[in-house]
Amino acid sequence: MHTQRFNLSALGTRAGIGALAVTGLLATAACGTESGGKESGSSSVGTRQAAGITGKQWNVRSVTVDGKEHAAPSGAHIEFAKDGTVGGNYGCNHFGASAEIKGDTITVGDDTVKTKMACTAKGTMDFESQLGEAISDSTIKAEVDDDELTLTTADGYTVNLTADKPADLYGTKWNVTGTVKSDAKDGTEGGSAVALSDEAEGRVHLTFDKAKGTVSGELGCNRVTAKATVGDGTITLGTPGTTRKMCSDSLMDTERSLLKLFGGTVKYRLEGGDLTLTSANGAGLEAVAAK
C-alpha cells in the first residue's frame, strides 16, 4: 500500500480529523465582501455574488485543461467561507489557503497548505495536481448559476462544480476514504491519517439505522454490526459483531484500525456529504456519502 502519513496535531486546531472531512486545513473557506464605492449598485452585485458562493460545499465535477476535460474523483470539493479562507479536498489531500472575493473575481493567496497522503486509485494524484494548479495562488473568474459554479483561471483552467446537498447521518451509505491511527501515548488527541489502499477502496462503508439504533457495514474484509447511540456531536458505538473471514494483510490492517472505534464514544462531524469520526486518542475515520 503506497501511502504517506501526516501528523494532524502539527496542522493546528482546525485541522484535526473532525475538520478534515469538511475542509481539511483551514476549515471552510474564503470570502470577503466588496468595499463600497461611489455606485451602490456595484457593491450590491459583489455582495450577492459572494453570498452565492460562500457557505456551501461545492463538489468538483471536472477540471478542463488545454481543452481536455478530466473527471473528478469522489470526495473532491471546495468551500469558500466568509472569513477569507478557502479549503477542501483535491481528490486525495485536504488543502487550505487565504482567499478574497470581489464581484466575480476570486483571488487565492500563495499560502496554500495541504496534507501529504499519496492515494493509489488510478488518476487521483494527476487530478489533484491539475486542481491544485488551478486553485492555488490564482486569480479566478467565478460564474454562479443556482447550484452550479464555474471557475476559470487566467491560465485557461476551467473547474466545474455543483453545490452539495447535505447528507443525513441515518440511512446514508458512508464510504470510508481514510483511517486515522493514533500517535498519542498519553491520551491526547492527534494521529496519522492514512488513505485506504487501492485494494480497500470502495469496499469499506458504514450505514446508521435510526429505527434500530445500529450501525452496520463492511470493514474491508468482514461485515460488522453494533449498537449506535447518537448524542450531541457524539456517537456511542457498542461492542462490534463481525463475520470471521481472513483477508490480505492490507485489508486486515484497515479492519483493525476501524474496530478500535467500537466499544466506546466517538465524536462525529457531519457537513455536506462528509462524515468524520474520531476517538479521544485521535484514532478515527473519514467518509463520504455514496452518490
LUMPAGU-619310 format. One record per residue (C-alpha): residue in one letter; z, x, y; residue number from 0. Coordinates in steps of 0.25 Angstrom, whole numbers, plus 5000, padded with zeros to 4 digits. Each point is the difference from the previous one (the first is absolute). Layout:
<lumkes>
@rest->A | up->Z | east->X | north->Y | nr->NUM $
...
</lumkes>
This chain:
<lumkes>
@rest->M | up->5000 | east->5000 | north->5000 | nr->0 $
@rest->H | up->4995 | east->5007 | north->5013 | nr->1 $
@rest->T | up->5010 | east->4995 | north->5010 | nr->2 $
@rest->Q | up->5008 | east->5007 | north->5012 | nr->3 $
@rest->R | up->5013 | east->4996 | north->5005 | nr->4 $
@rest->F | up->5006 | east->4998 | north->5013 | nr->5 $
@rest->N | up->5015 | east->4999 | north->5004 | nr->6 $
@rest->L | up->5003 | east->4987 | north->5007 | nr->7 $
@rest->S | up->5013 | east->5005 | north->5007 | nr->8 $
@rest->A | up->4992 | east->5010 | north->5008 | nr->9 $
@rest->L | up->4991 | east->4989 | north->5006 | nr->10 $
@rest->G | up->5010 | east->4994 | north->5009 | nr->11 $
@rest->T | up->5008 | east->4987 | north->4999 | nr->12 $
@rest->R | up->4987 | east->4991 | north->5001 | nr->13 $
@rest->A | up->4994 | east->5007 | north->4988 | nr->14 $
@rest->G | up->5008 | east->4996 | north->4988 | nr->15 $
@rest->I | up->4995 | east->4993 | north->4988 | nr->16 $
@rest->G | up->5003 | east->4987 | north->5007 | nr->17 $
@rest->A | up->4991 | east->5003 | north->5011 | nr->18 $
@rest->L | up->4989 | east->5006 | north->4992 | nr->19 $
@rest->A | up->4993 | east->4987 | north->4996 | nr->20 $
@rest->V | up->5000 | east->4995 | north->5014 | nr->21 $
@rest->T | up->4995 | east->5012 | north->5008 | nr->22 $
@rest->G | up->5003 | east->5013 | north->4994 | nr->23 $
@rest->L | up->5006 | east->5009 | north->5010 | nr->24 $
@rest->L | up->5000 | east->4995 | north->5014 | nr->25 $
@rest->A | up->5002 | east->4985 | north->4996 | nr->26 $
@rest->T | up->4991 | east->4989 | north->5004 | nr->27 $
@rest->A | up->4992 | east->5006 | north->5012 | nr->28 $
@rest->A | up->4993 | east->5000 | north->5013 | nr->29 $
@rest->C | up->4998 | east->4993 | north->5012 | nr->30 $
@rest->G | up->5002 | east->5000 | north->5015 | nr->31 $
@rest->T | up->4996 | east->4990 | north->5010 | nr->32 $
@rest->E | up->4990 | east->5002 | north->5011 | nr->33 $
@rest->S | up->5007 | east->5003 | north->5013 | nr->34 $
@rest->G | up->4997 | east->4990 | north->5011 | nr->35 $
@rest->G | up->4988 | east->5003 | north->5009 | nr->36 $
@rest->K | up->4995 | east->4993 | north->5012 | nr->37 $
@rest->E | up->4993 | east->4990 | north->4992 | nr->38 $
@rest->S | up->5010 | east->4992 | north->4991 | nr->39 $
@rest->G | up->4988 | east->4995 | north->4991 | nr->40 $
@rest->S | up->4998 | east->5015 | north->4995 | nr->41 $
@rest->S | up->5015 | east->5001 | north->4997 | nr->42 $
@rest->S | up->5000 | east->4987 | north->4993 | nr->43 $
@rest->V | up->4988 | east->5003 | north->4991 | nr->44 $
@rest->G | up->5007 | east->5013 | north->4996 | nr->45 $
@rest->T | up->5013 | east->4993 | north->4997 | nr->46 $
@rest->R | up->4993 | east->4990 | north->4991 | nr->47 $
@rest->Q | up->4992 | east->5011 | north->4993 | nr->48 $
@rest->A | up->5013 | east->5008 | north->4997 | nr->49 $
@rest->A | up->5007 | east->4987 | north->4995 | nr->50 $
@rest->G | up->4989 | east->4997 | north->4990 | nr->51 $
@rest->I | up->5001 | east->5014 | north->4994 | nr->52 $
@rest->T | up->5015 | east->5003 | north->5000 | nr->53 $
@rest->G | up->5011 | east->4994 | north->4991 | nr->54 $
@rest->K | up->4990 | east->4998 | north->4988 | nr->55 $
@rest->Q | up->4997 | east->5008 | north->4987 | nr->56 $
@rest->W | up->4985 | east->5003 | north->5000 | nr->57 $
@rest->N | up->4995 | east->5003 | north->4986 | nr->58 $
@rest->V | up->4989 | east->5009 | north->5000 | nr->59 $
@rest->R | up->4987 | east->4995 | north->4993 | nr->60 $
@rest->S | up->4991 | east->5012 | north->5002 | nr->61 $
@rest->V | up->4996 | east->5012 | north->5009 | nr->62 $
@rest->T | up->4986 | east->5002 | north->5004 | nr->63 $
@rest->V | up->4995 | east->5015 | north->5002 | nr->64 $
@rest->D | up->4986 | east->5004 | north->5003 | nr->65 $
@rest->G | up->4995 | east->4986 | north->4997 | nr->66 $
@rest->K | up->5007 | east->5000 | north->4986 | nr->67 $
@rest->E | up->5011 | east->4990 | north->4997 | nr->68 $
@rest->H | up->5012 | east->5005 | north->4992 | nr->69 $
@rest->A | up->5009 | east->4989 | north->4993 | nr->70 $
@rest->A | up->5015 | east->5002 | north->5003 | nr->71 $
@rest->P | up->5010 | east->5002 | north->4988 | nr->72 $
@rest->S | up->5011 | east->4989 | north->4998 | nr->73 $
@rest->G | up->5011 | east->5002 | north->5010 | nr->74 $
@rest->A | up->4992 | east->5007 | north->5011 | nr->75 $
@rest->H | up->5005 | east->4993 | north->5013 | nr->76 $
@rest->I | up->5003 | east->5003 | north->5015 | nr->77 $
@rest->E | up->5011 | east->4994 | north->5009 | nr->78 $
@rest->F | up->5001 | east->5001 | north->5015 | nr->79 $
@rest->A | up->5013 | east->4997 | north->5007 | nr->80 $
@rest->K | up->5004 | east->4996 | north->5014 | nr->81 $
@rest->D | up->5009 | east->5013 | north->5001 | nr->82 $
@rest->G | up->4988 | east->5009 | north->5001 | nr->83 $
@rest->T | up->4998 | east->5005 | north->4985 | nr->84 $
@rest->V | up->4990 | east->4998 | north->4989 | nr->85 $
@rest->G | up->5003 | east->5001 | north->4986 | nr->86 $
@rest->G | up->4996 | east->4996 | north->4986 | nr->87 $
@rest->N | up->4993 | east->5006 | north->4987 | nr->88 $
@rest->Y | up->4987 | east->5007 | north->4999 | nr->89 $
@rest->G | up->4999 | east->4996 | north->4986 | nr->90 $
@rest->C | up->5009 | east->5010 | north->4993 | nr->91 $
@rest->N | up->5009 | east->5006 | north->5011 | nr->92 $
@rest->H | up->5008 | east->4993 | north->5011 | nr->93 $
@rest->F | up->4998 | east->5004 | north->5015 | nr->94 $
@rest->G | up->5005 | east->4998 | north->5014 | nr->95 $
@rest->A | up->4996 | east->5004 | north->5014 | nr->96 $
@rest->S | up->5002 | east->4996 | north->5014 | nr->97 $
@rest->A | up->4989 | east->4990 | north->5006 | nr->98 $
@rest->E | up->4997 | east->4993 | north->5012 | nr->99 $
@rest->I | up->4992 | east->4987 | north->5002 | nr->100 $
@rest->K | up->4993 | east->4997 | north->5013 | nr->101 $
@rest->G | up->4990 | east->4989 | north->5000 | nr->102 $
@rest->D | up->4990 | east->5002 | north->4988 | nr->103 $
@rest->T | up->5004 | east->5015 | north->4999 | nr->104 $
@rest->I | up->5010 | east->5006 | north->4991 | nr->105 $
@rest->T | up->5004 | east->5015 | north->5002 | nr->106 $
@rest->V | up->5007 | east->5006 | north->4988 | nr->107 $
@rest->G | up->5007 | east->5013 | north->5003 | nr->108 $
@rest->D | up->4999 | east->5013 | north->4994 | nr->109 $
@rest->D | up->5014 | east->5000 | north->4994 | nr->110 $
@rest->T | up->4997 | east->4993 | north->4987 | nr->111 $
@rest->V | up->5009 | east->5003 | north->4988 | nr->112 $
@rest->K | up->4998 | east->4996 | north->4986 | nr->113 $
@rest->T | up->5006 | east->5001 | north->4986 | nr->114 $
@rest->K | up->4994 | east->5009 | north->4990 | nr->115 $
@rest->M | up->4998 | east->4993 | north->4987 | nr->116 $
@rest->A | up->4987 | east->5003 | north->4992 | nr->117 $
@rest->C | up->4994 | east->4988 | north->4993 | nr->118 $
@rest->T | up->4991 | east->5001 | north->4988 | nr->119 $
@rest->A | up->4992 | east->4987 | north->5001 | nr->120 $
@rest->K | up->4986 | east->5003 | north->5002 | nr->121 $
@rest->G | up->4995 | east->5000 | north->5014 | nr->122 $
@rest->T | up->5014 | east->4998 | north->5006 | nr->123 $
@rest->M | up->5002 | east->5013 | north->5007 | nr->124 $
@rest->D | up->4986 | east->5001 | north->5005 | nr->125 $
@rest->F | up->5002 | east->4986 | north->5006 | nr->126 $
@rest->E | up->5013 | east->5005 | north->5006 | nr->127 $
@rest->S | up->4993 | east->5011 | north->5007 | nr->128 $
@rest->Q | up->4990 | east->4991 | north->5006 | nr->129 $
@rest->L | up->5010 | east->4990 | north->5005 | nr->130 $
@rest->G | up->5009 | east->5011 | north->5005 | nr->131 $
@rest->E | up->4989 | east->5007 | north->5008 | nr->132 $
@rest->A | up->4996 | east->4986 | north->5006 | nr->133 $
@rest->I | up->5015 | east->4997 | north->5004 | nr->134 $
@rest->S | up->5006 | east->5013 | north->5004 | nr->135 $
@rest->D | up->4999 | east->5006 | north->5014 | nr->136 $
@rest->S | up->4989 | east->4990 | north->5004 | nr->137 $
@rest->T | up->4996 | east->4990 | north->5011 | nr->138 $
@rest->I | up->4996 | east->4987 | north->4993 | nr->139 $
@rest->K | up->4993 | east->4988 | north->5004 | nr->140 $
@rest->A | up->5006 | east->4987 | north->4994 | nr->141 $
@rest->E | up->4994 | east->4987 | north->4998 | nr->142 $
@rest->V | up->5008 | east->4988 | north->4995 | nr->143 $
@rest->D | up->4995 | east->4987 | north->4995 | nr->144 $
@rest->D | up->5011 | east->4991 | north->4995 | nr->145 $
@rest->D | up->5005 | east->5007 | north->4987 | nr->146 $
@rest->E | up->4989 | east->5011 | north->5000 | nr->147 $
@rest->L | up->5001 | east->5014 | north->5007 | nr->148 $
@rest->T | up->4989 | east->5010 | north->5002 | nr->149 $
@rest->L | up->5004 | east->5014 | north->5005 | nr->150 $
@rest->T | up->4988 | east->5009 | north->5005 | nr->151 $
@rest->T | up->5002 | east->5015 | north->5004 | nr->152 $
@rest->A | up->4992 | east->5008 | north->5009 | nr->153 $
@rest->D | up->4997 | east->5009 | north->4988 | nr->154 $
@rest->G | up->4993 | east->4988 | north->4993 | nr->155 $
@rest->Y | up->5010 | east->4995 | north->4990 | nr->156 $
@rest->T | up->5002 | east->4985 | north->4998 | nr->157 $
@rest->V | up->5013 | east->4995 | north->4994 | nr->158 $
@rest->N | up->4999 | east->4985 | north->4995 | nr->159 $
@rest->L | up->5014 | east->4993 | north->4998 | nr->160 $
@rest->T | up->5005 | east->4987 | north->4997 | nr->161 $
@rest->A | up->5014 | east->4994 | north->5005 | nr->162 $
@rest->D | up->5010 | east->5000 | north->4988 | nr->163 $
@rest->K | up->5006 | east->4986 | north->4995 | nr->164 $
@rest->P | up->5014 | east->5003 | north->4997 | nr->165 $
@rest->A | up->5003 | east->4999 | north->4985 | nr->166 $
@rest->D | up->5012 | east->4993 | north->4994 | nr->167 $
@rest->L | up->5010 | east->5008 | north->4993 | nr->168 $
@rest->Y | up->5000 | east->4989 | north->4989 | nr->169 $
@rest->G | up->4988 | east->4997 | north->4991 | nr->170 $
@rest->T | up->4992 | east->5012 | north->5005 | nr->171 $
@rest->K | up->4996 | east->5011 | north->4991 | nr->172 $
@rest->W | up->5005 | east->5012 | north->5006 | nr->173 $
@rest->N | up->4991 | east->5012 | north->4996 | nr->174 $
@rest->V | up->5009 | east->5013 | north->5000 | nr->175 $
@rest->T | up->4993 | east->5011 | north->5007 | nr->176 $
@rest->G | up->5010 | east->5011 | north->5000 | nr->177 $
@rest->T | up->5014 | east->5003 | north->4996 | nr->178 $
@rest->V | up->5011 | east->5008 | north->5007 | nr->179 $
@rest->K | up->5009 | east->5009 | north->4992 | nr->180 $
@rest->S | up->5014 | east->5003 | north->5006 | nr->181 $
@rest->D | up->5002 | east->5014 | north->5005 | nr->182 $
@rest->A | up->5014 | east->4998 | north->5004 | nr->183 $
@rest->K | up->5012 | east->5005 | north->4992 | nr->184 $
@rest->D | up->5011 | east->4994 | north->5010 | nr->185 $
@rest->G | up->4996 | east->4986 | north->5000 | nr->186 $
@rest->T | up->4993 | east->5001 | north->5014 | nr->187 $
@rest->E | up->4986 | east->4994 | north->5002 | nr->188 $
@rest->G | up->4987 | east->5008 | north->4998 | nr->189 $
@rest->G | up->4990 | east->5002 | north->4990 | nr->190 $
@rest->S | up->4987 | east->5005 | north->4996 | nr->191 $
@rest->A | up->4988 | east->4990 | north->4999 | nr->192 $
@rest->V | up->4990 | east->5002 | north->4989 | nr->193 $
@rest->A | up->4987 | east->4993 | north->4999 | nr->194 $
@rest->L | up->4997 | east->4993 | north->4987 | nr->195 $
@rest->S | up->4992 | east->5008 | north->4990 | nr->196 $
@rest->D | up->4985 | east->4996 | north->4998 | nr->197 $
@rest->E | up->5005 | east->4995 | north->4986 | nr->198 $
@rest->A | up->5011 | east->4991 | north->5006 | nr->199 $
@rest->E | up->4992 | east->4995 | north->5012 | nr->200 $
@rest->G | up->4998 | east->4985 | north->4998 | nr->201 $
@rest->R | up->5009 | east->4999 | north->4988 | nr->202 $
@rest->V | up->5013 | east->4999 | north->5008 | nr->203 $
@rest->H | up->5004 | east->4987 | north->5006 | nr->204 $
@rest->L | up->5012 | east->4990 | north->5002 | nr->205 $
@rest->T | up->5001 | east->4985 | north->5003 | nr->206 $
@rest->F | up->5012 | east->4993 | north->5005 | nr->207 $
@rest->D | up->5003 | east->4986 | north->4996 | nr->208 $
@rest->K | up->5008 | east->4991 | north->5009 | nr->209 $
@rest->A | up->5003 | east->4989 | north->4991 | nr->210 $
@rest->K | up->5004 | east->5008 | north->4988 | nr->211 $
@rest->G | up->5007 | east->5011 | north->5009 | nr->212 $
@rest->T | up->4993 | east->5011 | north->4992 | nr->213 $
@rest->V | up->4990 | east->5012 | north->5002 | nr->214 $
@rest->S | up->4990 | east->5003 | north->4990 | nr->215 $
@rest->G | up->4988 | east->5009 | north->4998 | nr->216 $
@rest->E | up->4995 | east->5013 | north->4994 | nr->217 $
@rest->L | up->5006 | east->5014 | north->5002 | nr->218 $
@rest->G | up->4988 | east->5008 | north->4996 | nr->219 $
@rest->C | up->5002 | east->4999 | north->4985 | nr->220 $
@rest->N | up->5010 | east->4989 | north->4997 | nr->221 $
@rest->R | up->5003 | east->4986 | north->5006 | nr->222 $
@rest->V | up->5013 | east->4998 | north->5007 | nr->223 $
@rest->T | up->5008 | east->4987 | north->5003 | nr->224 $
@rest->A | up->5013 | east->5000 | north->5008 | nr->225 $
@rest->K | up->5008 | east->4990 | north->5009 | nr->226 $
@rest->A | up->4997 | east->5002 | north->5014 | nr->227 $
@rest->T | up->5010 | east->4994 | north->5011 | nr->228 $
@rest->V | up->4994 | east->5001 | north->5014 | nr->229 $
@rest->G | up->5009 | east->5001 | north->5012 | nr->230 $
@rest->D | up->4999 | east->5004 | north->5014 | nr->231 $
@rest->G | up->4991 | east->5012 | north->4999 | nr->232 $
@rest->T | up->5005 | east->5004 | north->4986 | nr->233 $
@rest->I | up->4997 | east->4996 | north->4986 | nr->234 $
@rest->T | up->5010 | east->5002 | north->4989 | nr->235 $
@rest->L | up->4992 | east->5003 | north->4987 | nr->236 $
@rest->G | up->5006 | east->4998 | north->4987 | nr->237 $
@rest->T | up->5000 | east->5008 | north->4987 | nr->238 $
@rest->P | up->4985 | east->5001 | north->4996 | nr->239 $
@rest->G | up->4995 | east->4995 | north->4987 | nr->240 $
@rest->T | up->4988 | east->5008 | north->4996 | nr->241 $
@rest->T | up->4990 | east->5001 | north->4988 | nr->242 $
@rest->R | up->5001 | east->5013 | north->4993 | nr->243 $
@rest->K | up->4986 | east->5007 | north->4999 | nr->244 $
@rest->M | up->4998 | east->5014 | north->5002 | nr->245 $
@rest->C | up->4989 | east->5005 | north->5009 | nr->246 $
@rest->S | up->4995 | east->5013 | north->5007 | nr->247 $
@rest->D | up->5010 | east->5009 | north->5007 | nr->248 $
@rest->S | up->4994 | east->4996 | north->5013 | nr->249 $
@rest->L | up->5002 | east->4985 | north->4998 | nr->250 $
@rest->M | up->5014 | east->5002 | north->4994 | nr->251 $
@rest->D | up->5004 | east->5008 | north->5012 | nr->252 $
@rest->T | up->4996 | east->4989 | north->5010 | nr->253 $
@rest->E | up->5007 | east->4990 | north->4991 | nr->254 $
@rest->R | up->5013 | east->5008 | north->5000 | nr->255 $
@rest->S | up->5000 | east->5001 | north->5015 | nr->256 $
@rest->L | up->4998 | east->4985 | north->5002 | nr->257 $
@rest->L | up->5011 | east->4997 | north->4990 | nr->258 $
@rest->K | up->5010 | east->5007 | north->5009 | nr->259 $
@rest->L | up->4999 | east->4989 | north->5010 | nr->260 $
@rest->F | up->5005 | east->4989 | north->4990 | nr->261 $
@rest->G | up->5015 | east->4997 | north->4997 | nr->262 $
@rest->G | up->5004 | east->5001 | north->5015 | nr->263 $
@rest->T | up->4997 | east->4996 | north->5014 | nr->264 $
@rest->V | up->4988 | east->5005 | north->5008 | nr->265 $
@rest->K | up->4995 | east->4998 | north->5014 | nr->266 $
@rest->Y | up->4987 | east->4993 | north->5002 | nr->267 $
@rest->R | up->4990 | east->5000 | north->5011 | nr->268 $
@rest->L | up->4988 | east->4990 | north->5001 | nr->269 $
@rest->E | up->4990 | east->5000 | north->5010 | nr->270 $
@rest->G | up->4986 | east->4995 | north->4999 | nr->271 $
@rest->G | up->4995 | east->5004 | north->4986 | nr->272 $
@rest->D | up->5009 | east->5012 | north->4998 | nr->273 $
@rest->L | up->5013 | east->5000 | north->4993 | nr->274 $
@rest->T | up->5010 | east->5011 | north->4998 | nr->275 $
@rest->L | up->5013 | east->5001 | north->4992 | nr->276 $
@rest->T | up->5010 | east->5011 | north->5002 | nr->277 $
@rest->S | up->5013 | east->5003 | north->4993 | nr->278 $
@rest->A | up->5013 | east->5006 | north->5007 | nr->279 $
@rest->N | up->4996 | east->5014 | north->4996 | nr->280 $
@rest->G | up->4986 | east->4999 | north->5005 | nr->281 $
@rest->A | up->4992 | east->4997 | north->4987 | nr->282 $
@rest->G | up->4990 | east->4989 | north->5001 | nr->283 $
@rest->L | up->4986 | east->4995 | north->5000 | nr->284 $
@rest->E | up->4989 | east->4995 | north->5009 | nr->285 $
@rest->A | up->4991 | east->4989 | north->4996 | nr->286 $
@rest->V | up->4988 | east->4992 | north->5006 | nr->287 $
@rest->A | up->4997 | east->4985 | north->4998 | nr->288 $
@rest->A | up->4989 | east->4998 | north->4990 | nr->289 $
@rest->K | up->4987 | east->4994 | north->5006 | nr->290 $
</lumkes>
